Amino acid sequence: MFSATEPRISESVEMYESLGMEVLLEDIETENDEDCNECVNGFEDTIKVIYTRPKRVE
């Protein structure tokens, strides 16, 4: 898990998917962390949290 903005979001999604990983993007949540609000203030709509995991084999 890590957070990024464009163009790193698209680059990361492409790279992880090419490696056979599942990728999930979520908006960053800062409501419960006052310290975190300071560093993302004004960029909340552009920062995404990127989660990855190996694709499940069925």
N, C-alpha and C positions, 0 to 999 in steps of 0.2 A: 504494500500500500504506500502510495506517495501522492503528493498533490503537484499540479502543474497548470500552466496556462498555454494557450496556443503560441507557437506552433508545436510545442513539446507534447501536448495532448495527442494530436493527430499522429505525430511521429511515434510516440510510445504505443498507441493502440495498434498501428500498423506493424510495428516490430513484434509486439507480443503475440498478435494474431498470426503472424508469419511463423512464429515458433510453436504454434499449435496451442496457445493458451486461450482461455476464456478471459474476456476483459469486461469490466463493469465500471462505468463512470457515474459519479454522484456529485451533487453540489456540495461545497464545503459548508459545514455547520459550525458556526462560531457562537451561537446563542449561549452556550454553557461555559464559555471560556473567555473571560474578559481580556486576558493577555493576548489571546489569538486575535481578537477583534482589532487590535492596534496594527498588526502586520498585514491584515487583509482589507482594512478599511478602504472602501472605494473600488475594490476588485472582486467582491463577492460573486458577481455574475460571471466572471471570466475564469475563476479558479475551479478546477474539478479535482476530486479525489479519484485516483485510479487504483482499482483492485484487480488482481490477476490470480489465476489458479490454473492448474493443468486441466485440459478438457477431460470430462468423464468418459470412460470407455464403457459402453453398454453391451 
